[in-house]
Amino acid sequence: MTNPTMTDICSDREHVNTREAGFECLDARQAGFARALLDPGCPVPPGLVGPGGRASTKRFNVYRNNVVAGLVATLRDAYPAVARLVGDAFFAAMARIHVSSAPPRSPMMFDYGTGFPDFVGAFEPARSLPYLRDVARIERAWLEAYHAGEARALDPIVLAQVSADDLPNLRLLLHPSHRLVRSRYPSLAIWRTNVEDGLSPHVDLDAGGEDILIIRPEAEVELRLLPPGGAEFVQALADGRTVIEAFETAATADSRFDLPANLSGLIEAHAVVGFEFGPDLSLDVTRQLQ
């Protein structure tokens, strides 16, 4: 085998440089194509021509409209209560504006629209509905819970076997589908009145805020209203705090917090899938259902 000559090396480098330049050119063309799809102010991307060799504006506009309409429909399917609250025409116009600035980041379309609740909250024409963002957050949490991983709920009998001496270091493991939405408005009541056909009953906006646990322990997504201090308790558990630490956090946030009632509620909701003990115990063990 002969050693490569300087000419061979230069030729290889030129080939690599040409290939890299080709990739860069392809990336730029794809980025430009994507921008043009969502921005009607952009011209037809170069290279897209009709049978006569001219820019195929009409054909590209048809494709552009189909893409935008598909993304708007995806948002409509993900946020049905929001759409009902504002009406189809308003929702379509609002969604189109969001689509133009928020292209998909994943090929899985159920991931699309994660930033829509915050967009709704900042959308000036919807400011007369201050609860709309939180209703959208509930719907987003519902969708995430629906697609979350599976886990078997902890048998309450197993949890009851934990000794009193172990309780200070007990950490509860929550179901991977659980989501928490906190609202200054009765957003769960508003959501519930707008997810089925028929006339929506009156909801008192001055009734106070609601904290909602969204979870899918089995096949169906469930939404549960949390008692006072419950949201702080669930969030502390999710952050890896012990039950005692979570209790202190919840009781500090709301003096009405009831530990036995909240623990019973989480177990009833099948929200607890296991438990573990902290490193302070002489024997570090993890007890979790497989």
BAVEXZA-45789 format. One line per 4 residues: number of its first residue (from 1); their letters; for each residue y, x, z of N, C-alpha, C. Coordinates in steps of 0.02 Angstrom, whole numbers, plus 50000, padded with zeros to 5 digits. Layout:
N
NUM) a) Y,X,Z,Y,X,Z,Y,X,Z ~ ...;
***
This chain:
290
1) mtnp) 49940,50043,50000,50000,50000,50000,50062,50044,50000 ~ 50108,50030,49954,50169,50071,49949,50223,50044,49995 ~ 50265,50089,50019,50321,50069,50062,50374,50033,50021 ~ 50407,49984,50051,50459,49948,50013,50518,49994,49998;
5) tmtd) 50545,49986,49939,50604,50025,49919,50667,49990,49943 ~ 50723,50027,49938,50787,49998,49957,50804,49938,49914 ~ 50783,49940,49852,50796,49883,49807,50759,49821,49831 ~ 50695,49832,49854,50656,49776,49880,50689,49746,49941;
9) icsd) 50713,49789,49986,50745,49766,50047,50807,49726,50031 ~ 50850,49752,49986,50911,49717,49967,50894,49650,49935 ~ 50841,49650,49894,50822,49587,49861,50800,49535,49912 ~ 50761,49558,49963,50740,49512,50016,50799,49484,50054;
13) rehv) 50847,49528,50069,50906,49505,50106,50946,49454,50065 ~ 50952,49466,50001,50988,49420,49958,50952,49352,49957 ~ 50885,49355,49956,50847,49293,49956,50858,49254,50021 ~ 50857,49290,50078,50868,49257,50142,50938,49229,50146;
17) ntre) 50987,49268,50124,51056,49245,50125,51066,49183,50082 ~ 51034,49184,50024,51039,49126,49979,51007,49064,50010 ~ 50949,49075,50042,50916,49019,50074,50957,48991,50131 ~ 50986,49036,50174,51028,49013,50229,51090,48977,50203;
21) agfe) 51118,49003,50150,51177,48969,50121,51158,48900,50095 ~ 51097,48895,50068,51073,48830,50044,51065,48781,50101 ~ 51038,48805,50158,51031,48761,50216,51099,48738,50241 ~ 51147,48785,50244,51214,48768,50267,51246,48716,50221;
25) clda) 51236,48725,50156,51263,48678,50108,51231,48609,50117 ~ 51164,48609,50128,51129,48546,50138,51154,48511,50201 ~ 51163,48550,50255,51187,48521,50318,51256,48490,50308 ~ 51299,48526,50271,51367,48501,50260,51365,48436,50218;
29) rqag) 51322,48434,50169,51317,48375,50126,51290,48316,50165 ~ 51240,48329,50208,51212,48274,50248,51263,48248,50298 ~ 51302,48294,50329,51353,48273,50376,51407,48232,50341 ~ 51427,48254,50282,51477,48217,50243,51451,48149,50222;
33) fara) 51388,48146,50203,51358,48082,50183,51357,48034,50242 ~ 51339,48059,50302,51336,48017,50361,51405,47991,50380 ~ 51456,48034,50375,51524,48012,50390,51546,47957,50342 ~ 51531,47967,50279,51552,47919,50228,51517,47851,50238;
37) lldp) 51456,47852,50264,51420,47790,50275,51456,47745,50324 ~ 51484,47775,50377,51514,47735,50430,51589,47729,50426 ~ 51620,47765,50380,51693,47763,50373,51711,47740,50303 ~ 51731,47677,50295,51748,47652,50228,51808,47687,50197;
41) gcpv) 51844,47725,50237,51901,47762,50210,51881,47826,50174 ~ 51819,47847,50185,51795,47908,50152,51775,47894,50080 ~ 51786,47941,50035,51765,47930,49965,51689,47936,49959 ~ 51664,47917,49902,51593,47924,49888,51575,47998,49890;
45) ppgl) 51523,48018,49926,51504,48088,49930,51492,48117,49860 ~ 51511,48180,49851,51501,48211,49784,51427,48214,49766 ~ 51413,48205,49703,51345,48208,49678,51312,48140,49672 ~ 51343,48088,49700,51315,48021,49694,51347,47987,49634;
49) vgpg) 51311,47985,49579,51339,47959,49516,51294,47905,49488 ~ 51324,47863,49447,51287,47810,49414,51260,47834,49347 ~ 51233,47787,49309,51204,47805,49244,51255,47838,49198 ~ 51320,47821,49203,51370,47851,49159,51396,47917,49183;
53) gras) 51369,47943,49239,51391,48007,49264,51453,48003,49308 ~ 51477,47943,49321,51536,47934,49364,51514,47917,49436 ~ 51561,47927,49482,51547,47911,49552,51526,47838,49559 ~ 51470,47827,49592,51441,47759,49597,51468,47725,49660;
57) tkrf) 51531,47705,49657,51564,47676,49715,51533,47611,49737 ~ 51521,47566,49689,51494,47500,49707,51425,47506,49738 ~ 51383,47548,49710,51315,47555,49736,51317,47585,49807 ~ 51361,47635,49816,51365,47666,49883,51393,47616,49934;
61) nvyr) 51439,47574,49913,51467,47525,49959,51414,47474,49981 ~ 51369,47457,49936,51314,47412,49954,51271,47445,50007 ~ 51254,47509,49997,51213,47545,50045,51250,47552,50112 ~ 51315,47568,50107,51356,47575,50168,51357,47510,50207;
65) nnvv) 51367,47455,50174,51369,47390,50208,51302,47373,50240 ~ 51248,47390,50206,51182,47377,50234,51170,47417,50298 ~ 51191,47480,50297,51181,47523,50356,51222,47496,50415 ~ 51285,47481,50403,51328,47456,50456,51303,47389,50482;
69) aglv) 51283,47345,50436,51258,47279,50456,51194,47287,50498 ~ 51153,47335,50480,51092,47347,50519,51107,47371,50590 ~ 51156,47415,50597,51174,47440,50664,51208,47385,50705 ~ 51248,47344,50673,51279,47288,50708,51225,47239,50732;
73) atlr) 51175,47227,50691,51120,47182,50710,51080,47212,50768 ~ 51072,47278,50768,51038,47311,50823,51075,47300,50889 ~ 51141,47306,50887,51181,47294,50946,51177,47221,50967 ~ 51178,47177,50918,51174,47105,50932,51108,47089,50967;
77) dayp) 51054,47119,50946,50989,47107,50977,50986,47136,51048 ~ 51020,47192,51058,51018,47225,51124,51065,47192,51174 ~ 51116,47159,51151,51167,47130,51195,51179,47056,51179 ~ 51127,47014,51186,51135,46943,51167,51183,46905,51212;
81) avar) 51184,46920,51277,51230,46884,51322,51302,46902,51307 ~ 51315,46966,51292,51383,46986,51273,51405,46949,51210 ~ 51359,46946,51161,51375,46912,51098,51390,46838,51110 ~ 51353,46807,51155,51364,46736,51168,51431,46725,51204;
85) lvgd) 51448,46771,51248,51510,46764,51287,51572,46769,51242 ~ 51569,46812,51191,51629,46824,51150,51625,46787,51083 ~ 51566,46763,51064,51559,46730,50999,51536,46779,50946 ~ 51500,46754,50896,51470,46797,50845,51523,46836,50805;
89) affa) 51577,46802,50785,51627,46836,50743,51662,46893,50782 ~ 51680,46879,50845,51713,46930,50886,51665,46988,50898 ~ 51602,46971,50914,51553,47024,50927,51543,47068,50866 ~ 51536,47037,50807,51526,47076,50746,51584,47123,50733;
93) amar) 51645,47099,50742,51704,47142,50731,51706,47199,50782 ~ 51692,47183,50845,51691,47234,50897,51635,47286,50885 ~ 51577,47262,50866,51520,47306,50854,51533,47352,50794 ~ 51566,47327,50743,51581,47368,50684,51627,47426,50703;
97) ihvs) 51675,47413,50746,51719,47467,50768,51680,47519,50808 ~ 51635,47496,50850,51593,47543,50888,51549,47583,50842 ~ 51518,47551,50793,51473,47585,50747,51509,47640,50710 ~ 51571,47628,50691,51608,47678,50651,51620,47743,50690;
101) sapp) 51620,47739,50757,51633,47799,50797,51571,47822,50836 ~ 51516,47788,50830,51456,47805,50868,51394,47799,50825 ~ 51381,47848,50783,51321,47846,50741,51259,47855,50783 ~ 51201,47835,50759,51138,47844,50796,51124,47918,50808;
105) rspm) 51097,47933,50866,51078,48002,50884,51003,48010,50886 ~ 50967,47956,50875,50894,47958,50880,50865,47913,50826 ~ 50807,47931,50799,50774,47887,50750,50746,47823,50782 ~ 50742,47821,50848,50717,47762,50883,50775,47715,50897;
109) mfdy) 50777,47659,50864,50836,47616,50865,50846,47582,50933 ~ 50794,47578,50975,50806,47548,51041,50849,47594,51084 ~ 50857,47657,51063,50902,47702,51098,50975,47693,51078 ~ 50986,47657,51023,51054,47651,50998,51094,47602,51042;
113) gtgf) 51156,47621,51054,51201,47577,51092,51207,47594,51166 ~ 51185,47654,51186,51190,47673,51257,51262,47674,51281 ~ 51308,47691,51237,51378,47694,51257,51417,47629,51245 ~ 51382,47578,51223,51416,47515,51207,51449,47482,51268;
117) pdfv) 51416,47481,51326,51450,47450,51384,51518,47481,51401 ~ 51522,47547,51400,51586,47580,51413,51637,47565,51358 ~ 51613,47561,51296,51657,47543,51241,51685,47472,51251 ~ 51642,47426,51271,51663,47357,51284,51715,47356,51339;
121) gafe) 51704,47396,51392,51751,47396,51447,51819,47421,51429 ~ 51823,47464,51377,51887,47492,51356,51916,47456,51295 ~ 51881,47405,51270,51902,47370,51210,51958,47321,51228 ~ 52018,47336,51205,52077,47299,51226,52073,47224,51213;
125) pars) 52049,47202,51155,52046,47129,51143,51998,47092,51190 ~ 51955,47129,51226,51908,47096,51271,51930,47102,51344 ~ 51990,47125,51356,52014,47136,51425,52018,47070,51465 ~ 52021,47014,51431,52024,46950,51467,51958,46933,51499;
129) lpyl) 51905,46969,51483,51839,46960,51512,51820,47023,51551 ~ 51848,47033,51610,51838,47097,51646,51766,47110,51666 ~ 51725,47058,51668,51655,47065,51687,51610,47083,51627 ~ 51638,47085,51567,51597,47094,51507,51561,47161,51507;
133) rdva) 51594,47213,51530,51561,47279,51533,51500,47278,51577 ~ 51504,47245,51635,51448,47244,51681,51391,47202,51654 ~ 51406,47148,51618,51354,47109,51585,51318,47153,51533 ~ 51357,47193,51497,51327,47238,51448,51285,47291,51483;
137) rier) 51306,47315,51541,51267,47364,51579,51201,47334,51601 ~ 51201,47271,51620,51139,47237,51639,51091,47235,51579 ~ 51118,47218,51521,51075,47214,51461,51049,47282,51440 ~ 51090,47334,51449,51067,47401,51433,51011,47422,51481;
141) awle) 51021,47407,51545,50971,47423,51595,50906,47385,51582 ~ 50912,47322,51561,50853,47282,51544,50813,47316,51488 ~ 50848,47339,51437,50815,47371,51380,50782,47437,51401 ~ 50816,47476,51442,50787,47539,51465,50726,47527,51509;
145) ayha) 50730,47477,51552,50673,47461,51595,50613,47438,51553 ~ 50627,47400,51501,50573,47375,51458,50535,47432,51425 ~ 50571,47485,51406,50539,47541,51370,50520,47599,51416 ~ 50529,47591,51481,50514,47646,51527,50439,47655,51536;
149) gear) 50421,47710,51570,50351,47726,51580,50316,47678,51628 ~ 50250,47681,51627,50209,47638,51669,50194,47673,51736 ~ 50183,47634,51788,50161,47660,51852,50132,47602,51893 ~ 50081,47618,51933,50050,47567,51975,50086,47563,52042;
153) aldp) 50100,47503,52064,50135,47493,52127,50092,47516,52186 ~ 50125,47540,52238,50090,47563,52298,50063,47503,52337 ~ 50001,47510,52358,49970,47458,52400,50005,47459,52469 ~ 50032,47404,52491,50067,47403,52556,50022,47426,52614;
157) ivla) 49956,47415,52608,49911,47436,52661,49912,47512,52669 ~ 49918,47548,52613,49921,47621,52616,49985,47643,52651 ~ 50040,47611,52635,50103,47629,52667,50102,47613,52741 ~ 50068,47560,52760,50065,47540,52831,50027,47590,52873;
161) qvsa) 49988,47634,52841,49949,47683,52878,49989,47745,52897 ~ 50051,47750,52875,50093,47807,52893,50110,47802,52967 ~ 50100,47857,53003,50112,47857,53075,50187,47859,53089 ~ 50206,47835,53148,50276,47834,53168,50305,47904,53170;
165) ddlp) 50264,47954,53187,50289,48023,53190,50308,48050,53121 ~ 50278,48022,53069,50291,48046,53001,50351,48012,52968 ~ 50373,47957,52997,50425,47917,52965,50490,47956,52953 ~ 50513,48000,52997,50577,48035,52984,50577,48076,52920;
169) nlrl) 50517,48096,52896,50513,48138,52836,50483,48101,52777 ~ 50478,48036,52783,50447,47996,52729,50496,47985,52672 ~ 50474,47999,52612,50513,47985,52552,50473,47936,52508 ~ 50506,47883,52487,50474,47835,52444,50487,47852,52371;
173) llhp) 50437,47845,52329,50442,47859,52258,50448,47793,52221 ~ 50501,47785,52183,50516,47721,52150,50487,47718,52080 ~ 50477,47658,52057,50449,47645,51990,50495,47676,51937 ~ 50467,47709,51886,50510,47742,51835,50552,47694,51795;
177) shrl) 50536,47629,51797,50576,47581,51758,50637,47556,51796 ~ 50643,47572,51860,50696,47541,51900,50764,47564,51877 ~ 50811,47517,51874,50880,47531,51857,50924,47494,51907 ~ 50983,47519,51919,51029,47489,51968,51096,47477,51935;
181) vrsr) 51120,47416,51941,51186,47398,51914,51227,47367,51971 ~ 51286,47395,51982,51331,47369,52033,51393,47341,51999 ~ 51415,47283,52021,51471,47250,51988,51517,47218,52040 ~ 51581,47218,52024,51631,47184,52066,51633,47109,52052;
185) ypsl) 51593,47088,52004,51592,47018,51983,51521,46990,51990 ~ 51514,46924,51989,51447,46894,51990,51413,46901,51922 ~ 51403,46963,51901,51381,46977,51833,51309,46954,51820 ~ 51267,46956,51870,51199,46932,51860,51199,46857,51847;
189) aiwr) 51239,46821,51885,51245,46749,51873,51272,46734,51803 ~ 51321,46773,51781,51349,46764,51715,51296,46780,51662 ~ 51259,46834,51672,51207,46853,51624,51154,46798,51619 ~ 51132,46772,51677,51079,46722,51677,51101,46658,51642;
193) tnve) 51164,46641,51644,51187,46580,51611,51197,46589,51536 ~ 51188,46649,51512,51201,46663,51441,51142,46693,51403 ~ 51083,46690,51433,51025,46717,51399,50979,46663,51373 ~ 50996,46600,51385,50956,46545,51360,51001,46496,51324;
197) dgls) 50971,46456,51281,51009,46405,51245,51032,46351,51293 ~ 51085,46317,51272,51111,46263,51313,51179,46280,51342 ~ 51209,46232,51375,51275,46242,51404,51270,46285,51466 ~ 51318,46332,51472,51319,46376,51529,51354,46342,51588;
201) phvd) 51324,46342,51647,51357,46313,51705,51416,46356,51726 ~ 51460,46326,51765,51519,46362,51788,51498,46417,51837 ~ 51528,46476,51829,51517,46531,51875,51583,46548,51907 ~ 51584,46550,51973,51645,46565,52010,51657,46640,52010;
205) ldag) 51708,46663,51973,51722,46734,51969,51747,46763,52035 ~ 51769,46719,52079,51793,46741,52145,51738,46742,52197 ~ 51675,46732,52175,51619,46729,52222,51602,46798,52250 ~ 51629,46850,52222,51614,46918,52245,51567,46955,52199;
209) gedi) 51559,47019,52212,51518,47061,52170,51443,47053,52183 ~ 51404,47082,52138,51331,47079,52145,51302,47148,52128 ~ 51250,47166,52166,51211,47226,52152,51142,47205,52128 ~ 51121,47233,52072,51061,47208,52039,51010,47264,52030;
213) liir) 50948,47249,52048,50892,47293,52034,50856,47267,51972 ~ 50851,47308,51921,50815,47290,51860,50751,47332,51858 ~ 50694,47300,51849,50631,47336,51853,50578,47300,51812 ~ 50531,47339,51785,50474,47310,51748,50409,47335,51780;
217) peae) 50387,47304,51834,50327,47328,51867,50263,47316,51827 ~ 50265,47263,51785,50207,47248,51743,50231,47235,51672 ~ 50218,47176,51646,50236,47163,51576,50308,47140,51567 ~ 50335,47105,51616,50400,47074,51610,50453,47112,51650;
221) velr) 50513,47115,51622,50570,47144,51658,50596,47093,51708 ~ 50608,47115,51770,50632,47071,51822,50701,47095,51845 ~ 50744,47047,51862,50810,47063,51888,50816,47031,51957 ~ 50832,47071,52006,50834,47047,52075,50902,47063,52106;
225) llpp) 50930,47014,52139,50992,47024,52175,50978,47060,52240 ~ 51013,47115,52252,51001,47155,52313,51044,47130,52370 ~ 51019,47133,52431,51057,47113,52490,51110,47165,52508 ~ 51154,47151,52556,51206,47199,52575,51177,47267,52594;
229) ggae) 51205,47319,52565,51181,47387,52578,51120,47406,52537 ~ 51090,47358,52502,51029,47372,52464,51039,47422,52408 ~ 51096,47419,52375,51108,47465,52319,51113,47537,52344 ~ 51149,47546,52400,51154,47614,52428,51086,47640,52451;
233) fvqa) 51045,47595,52477,50978,47614,52500,50935,47635,52441 ~ 50934,47595,52388,50893,47611,52329,50918,47676,52297 ~ 50983,47684,52291,51009,47744,52259,50992,47807,52300 ~ 50996,47802,52366,50978,47858,52408,50905,47877,52401;
237) ladg) 50861,47827,52398,50790,47840,52387,50779,47873,52319 ~ 50813,47848,52269,50806,47877,52201,50831,47949,52199 ~ 50878,47965,52242,50905,48034,52245,50861,48080,52286 ~ 50805,48055,52312,50759,48097,52349,50771,48100,52423;
241) rtvi) 50813,48056,52449,50826,48055,52521,50767,48023,52558 ~ 50758,48042,52620,50705,48010,52660,50726,47939,52676 ~ 50677,47900,52701,50692,47831,52718,50745,47828,52773 ~ 50741,47873,52822,50790,47874,52876,50860,47892,52849;
245) eafe) 50863,47941,52805,50927,47960,52775,50956,47904,52733 ~ 50911,47870,52695,50934,47815,52653,50959,47757,52697 ~ 50924,47746,52753,50946,47694,52801,51016,47710,52827 ~ 51028,47772,52847,51093,47791,52873,51148,47782,52820;
249) taat) 51132,47800,52758,51181,47791,52704,51198,47717,52694 ~ 51146,47675,52692,51156,47603,52681,51193,47571,52739 ~ 51173,47588,52800,51204,47558,52859,51278,47579,52865 ~ 51293,47641,52844,51363,47663,52844,51404,47623,52793;
253) adsr) 51373,47609,52735,51408,47573,52682,51418,47499,52701 ~ 51369,47470,52736,51373,47399,52754,51335,47389,52820 ~ 51371,47368,52871,51340,47359,52937,51289,47303,52938 ~ 51288,47261,52886,51239,47207,52883,51171,47229,52857;
257) fdlp) 51165,47292,52839,51103,47316,52808,51043,47305,52855 ~ 50990,47276,52826,50929,47260,52863,50872,47302,52833 ~ 50850,47353,52869,50799,47398,52843,50733,47363,52830 ~ 50704,47325,52877,50640,47292,52863,50643,47245,52803;
261) anls) 50699,47208,52798,50705,47160,52742,50709,47196,52676 ~ 50745,47252,52674,50752,47289,52611,50686,47324,52592 ~ 50651,47351,52640,50586,47381,52625,50537,47329,52600 ~ 50537,47271,52632,50493,47216,52610,50511,47194,52539;
265) glie) 50576,47192,52525,50598,47171,52458,50576,47220,52405 ~ 50580,47284,52419,50558,47335,52370,50483,47332,52359 ~ 50445,47322,52412,50372,47318,52405,50353,47254,52367 ~ 50387,47199,52383,50373,47137,52348,50389,47142,52274;
269) ahav) 50441,47181,52257,50460,47191,52187,50416,47242,52152 ~ 50368,47270,52188,50324,47323,52161,50365,47383,52137 ~ 50419,47396,52174,50464,47451,52155,50443,47518,52184 ~ 50397,47517,52234,50374,47579,52265,50306,47597,52236;
273) vgfe) 50301,47657,52208,50239,47678,52176,50204,47734,52213 ~ 50235,47760,52265,50203,47814,52303,50249,47838,52358 ~ 50226,47888,52395,50268,47918,52446,50247,47990,52457 ~ 50292,48027,52488,50278,48096,52504,50316,48114,52567;
277) fgpd) 50297,48171,52597,50329,48194,52657,50369,48257,52642 ~ 50423,48265,52678,50466,48323,52669,50434,48386,52698 ~ 50466,48444,52686,50438,48509,52706,50442,48522,52781 ~ 50473,48478,52820,50480,48491,52891,50416,48479,52929;
281) lsld) 50368,48444,52898,50306,48431,52932,50262,48494,52932 ~ 50220,48499,52982,50174,48557,52985,50124,48555,52928 ~ 50108,48496,52906,50062,48488,52849,50099,48454,52794 ~ 50111,48490,52740,50149,48462,52683,50100,48429,52635;
285) vtrq) 50102,48364,52631,50055,48327,52589,50094,48278,52546 ~ 50063,48258,52492,50091,48206,52449,50038,48153,52440 ~ 50057,48092,52454,50010,48036,52446,50040,47989,52395 ~ 50011,47988,52337,50038,47946,52283,49980,47920,52243;
289) lq) 49982,47857,52228,49929,47828,52187,49930,47859,52118 ~ 49873,47875,52093,49867,47904,52026,49861,47849,51975;
***
